[in-house]
Amino acid sequence: MSDDLIFLFDVDNTLLDNDEVQADLRDYLAREHGPVCRDRYWELFEQLREELGYADYLGALERFRVEEMHDPRVLRMANWLIEYPFASRLYPGALEVLRHVQQWGRAVILSDGDAVFQPRKVQRAGLWDAVADRVLIYIHKEQELDDVERRFPARHYVMIDDKLRILDSLKRQWGERVTTVFPRQGHYATDPDILARYPHGEREVEQIGELLTWRLEDFGVPR
């Protein structure tokens, strides 16, 4: 059965302040391993992101462990990541926004990431329950719209994402079937090169919590 309306929500820097999560990880690494090892982990992290096309924190840890095989402190880093209190890094109003939009349509998490850490993040943040198990995590979500439509067919979609590249791709593929909403949060949303390269979303907010004041017509959903 098709829905009239589906709200698609990104996670990192849209519902959850991932920049702060990374800052906490940097502090943890510096404190436990020192600045040299901290910087080396992030070098490996960026190398792996280039190879895979998504952030793989645990994969980077595996590579870091190979180089620090005889340091037992490395083993504690996985526990730190898995047990991180992600709910404390939700943007103000994030869960309330998910409830707010569901008076008009179903809310779905549409994210990128690995198959272990990203689902754990979504679950620990309370987002999985907030959308009643409607969670999709791909490697490149903008390449998986056929699967999104198959799983959640709808007359119209609203995509809320801090990455203009993603919003632009969805708009090019779905055209008038999607309304794009751009929360100006996180480093991608304020990068001048990105802002110059891609058109902005059809709708914008400074913070995700502002959507609590929006009515259905503010989302630009056709009647």
C-alpha positions as CSV (number, residue, x, y, z in Angstrom):
1,M,0.0,0.0,0.0
2,S,1.3,3.4,-0.9
3,D,1.4,6.4,1.5
4,D,0.5,9.9,0.5
5,L,3.5,11.3,2.2
6,I,6.8,10.0,3.6
7,F,9.3,12.1,5.6
8,L,12.9,10.9,5.1
9,F,15.4,11.9,7.7
10,D,19.2,11.8,7.6
11,V,21.0,11.1,10.9
12,D,24.5,12.6,11.2
13,N,24.3,16.4,11.6
14,T,20.6,16.4,10.8
15,L,19.1,14.7,13.9
16,L,22.3,14.1,15.8
17,D,25.3,16.4,16.3
18,N,28.0,14.1,14.8
19,D,30.6,16.8,14.8
20,E,30.4,16.7,18.6
21,V,30.7,12.9,18.6
22,Q,33.9,13.2,16.6
23,A,35.2,15.9,18.9
24,D,34.6,13.6,21.9
25,L,36.4,10.8,20.1
26,R,39.4,13.0,19.3
27,D,39.6,14.0,23.0
28,Y,39.3,10.4,24.1
29,L,42.1,9.3,21.7
30,A,44.4,12.2,22.8
31,R,43.8,11.4,26.5
32,E,44.2,7.6,26.2
33,H,46.8,7.4,23.4
34,G,48.3,10.8,22.9
35,P,48.1,13.3,20.0
36,V,50.4,11.2,17.7
37,C,48.1,8.2,17.8
38,R,45.0,10.3,17.7
39,D,46.2,11.9,14.5
40,R,47.1,8.5,13.0
41,Y,43.7,7.1,13.7
42,W,42.1,10.0,11.9
43,E,44.5,9.5,8.9
44,L,43.4,5.9,8.7
45,F,39.7,7.0,9.1
46,E,39.9,9.4,6.2
47,Q,41.8,6.9,4.0
48,L,39.1,4.3,4.6
49,R,36.3,6.8,3.9
50,E,38.0,7.6,0.6
51,E,38.1,3.8,-0.2
52,L,34.5,3.0,0.9
53,G,32.6,6.2,0.4
54,Y,31.3,6.3,4.0
55,A,32.6,6.7,7.5
56,D,33.8,3.4,9.1
57,Y,34.9,4.0,12.6
58,L,35.4,0.4,13.5
59,G,37.1,-0.4,10.3
60,A,39.6,2.4,11.0
61,L,40.0,1.0,14.5
62,E,40.9,-2.4,13.0
63,R,43.7,-0.8,10.9
64,F,44.8,1.2,13.9
65,R,45.0,-1.9,15.9
66,V,47.3,-3.6,13.4
67,E,49.8,-0.8,13.9
68,E,49.4,-0.8,17.7
69,M,49.0,-4.5,18.2
70,H,50.8,-4.6,21.6
71,D,48.9,-1.7,23.2
72,P,46.0,-3.3,25.2
73,R,44.3,0.2,25.5
74,V,43.3,-0.1,21.8
75,L,40.8,-2.8,22.7
76,R,38.9,-0.4,25.0
77,M,38.3,2.0,22.1
78,A,35.7,-0.3,20.5
79,N,33.8,-0.4,23.8
80,W,33.9,3.4,24.0
81,L,32.5,3.7,20.5
82,I,29.7,1.1,20.9
83,E,28.6,2.4,24.3
84,Y,28.8,6.1,23.5
85,P,25.7,8.0,24.8
86,F,24.4,9.1,21.4
87,A,21.1,10.2,22.8
88,S,22.9,13.0,24.6
89,R,24.1,14.3,21.2
90,L,20.7,14.6,19.6
91,Y,19.9,18.1,18.5
92,P,17.3,19.9,20.6
93,G,13.8,18.9,19.5
94,A,15.0,16.0,17.2
95,L,12.7,13.3,18.6
96,E,9.9,15.8,18.9
97,V,10.2,16.6,15.2
98,L,9.9,13.0,14.3
99,R,6.7,12.8,16.3
100,H,5.5,16.1,14.9
101,V,5.7,15.1,11.2
102,Q,4.0,11.8,11.8
103,Q,0.6,13.5,12.1
104,W,0.8,13.9,8.3
105,G,2.9,10.9,7.1
106,R,5.3,8.2,8.2
107,A,8.9,9.2,9.2
108,V,11.8,7.0,7.9
109,I,15.5,7.2,8.8
110,L,17.5,7.2,5.6
111,S,21.2,7.2,6.4
112,D,24.6,6.0,5.1
113,G,27.2,4.0,7.0
114,D,28.6,0.6,7.9
115,A,26.5,-2.4,9.0
116,V,27.5,-2.3,12.7
117,F,28.4,1.1,14.1
118,Q,25.7,3.2,12.2
119,P,22.8,0.9,13.2
120,R,24.1,1.0,16.8
121,K,24.3,4.8,16.7
122,V,20.7,5.0,15.5
123,Q,19.5,2.6,18.1
124,R,21.4,4.1,21.0
125,A,20.2,7.6,20.1
126,G,16.6,6.5,20.4
127,L,15.9,7.1,16.7
128,W,15.1,3.5,15.8
129,D,12.2,3.3,18.2
130,A,11.0,6.8,17.3
131,V,10.4,5.7,13.7
132,A,9.0,2.3,14.7
133,D,11.8,0.3,13.0
134,R,11.6,2.2,9.7
135,V,15.4,2.5,9.3
136,L,17.3,2.3,6.0
137,I,21.1,2.5,6.0
138,Y,23.0,2.2,2.7
139,I,26.5,2.8,1.5
140,H,25.3,5.6,-0.9
141,K,21.7,6.3,-0.2
142,E,21.3,8.6,-3.2
143,Q,22.0,5.5,-5.4
144,E,19.3,3.4,-3.7
145,L,16.1,5.3,-4.4
146,D,14.5,2.4,-6.2
147,D,14.8,0.4,-3.0
148,V,13.5,3.3,-0.9
149,E,10.5,3.5,-3.2
150,R,10.0,-0.3,-3.1
151,R,10.0,-0.4,0.7
152,F,8.1,2.8,1.3
153,P,6.1,3.8,-1.8
154,A,4.5,7.2,-1.5
155,R,2.9,9.9,-3.7
156,H,5.3,12.5,-2.3
157,Y,8.5,12.5,-0.2
158,V,10.2,15.1,2.0
159,M,13.9,14.7,2.5
160,I,15.6,16.4,5.4
161,D,19.4,16.4,5.1
162,D,22.4,18.6,6.0
163,K,24.2,17.6,2.8
164,L,23.4,19.7,-0.2
165,R,24.9,17.0,-2.5
166,I,22.3,14.5,-1.3
167,L,19.4,16.9,-1.6
168,D,20.5,17.9,-5.1
169,S,20.8,14.2,-6.2
170,L,17.3,13.4,-4.9
171,K,15.8,16.4,-6.5
172,R,17.4,15.5,-9.9
173,Q,16.1,11.9,-9.6
174,W,12.6,12.4,-8.1
175,G,11.8,15.9,-9.4
176,E,8.5,17.2,-8.2
177,R,7.9,14.1,-6.2
178,V,10.3,15.3,-3.4
179,T,10.6,18.4,-1.4
180,T,14.1,19.0,0.0
181,V,14.7,20.6,3.4
182,F,18.2,21.8,4.4
183,P,19.0,22.2,8.1
184,R,22.1,24.4,8.2
185,Q,23.9,22.3,10.9
186,G,27.3,20.7,11.0
187,H,30.5,21.3,8.9
188,Y,29.0,20.2,5.6
189,A,26.2,22.7,5.8
190,T,28.6,25.6,6.4
191,D,31.4,24.6,4.0
192,P,31.7,27.6,1.5
193,D,32.9,25.3,-1.3
194,I,29.8,23.0,-0.9
195,L,27.5,26.0,-0.6
196,A,28.9,27.5,-3.8
197,R,28.7,24.2,-5.7
198,Y,25.2,22.9,-5.0
199,P,21.8,24.7,-4.9
200,H,20.3,25.0,-1.5
201,G,17.3,23.0,-0.4
202,E,13.8,24.2,-1.4
203,R,13.2,24.9,2.3
204,E,15.8,25.8,5.0
205,V,16.1,25.9,8.8
206,E,18.9,26.9,11.0
207,Q,18.2,24.1,13.5
208,I,16.1,20.9,13.1
209,G,14.0,21.9,16.1
210,E,12.5,24.8,14.1
211,L,10.4,22.2,12.2
212,L,8.2,21.9,15.3
213,T,6.6,25.2,14.3
214,W,6.0,24.1,10.7
215,R,2.6,23.2,9.4
216,L,2.1,20.8,6.5
217,E,1.9,23.6,3.9
218,D,5.3,24.8,5.1
219,F,6.9,21.6,3.8
220,G,5.7,22.5,0.3
221,V,3.7,19.3,-0.1
222,P,1.4,19.5,-3.1
223,R,-2.3,18.9,-2.3
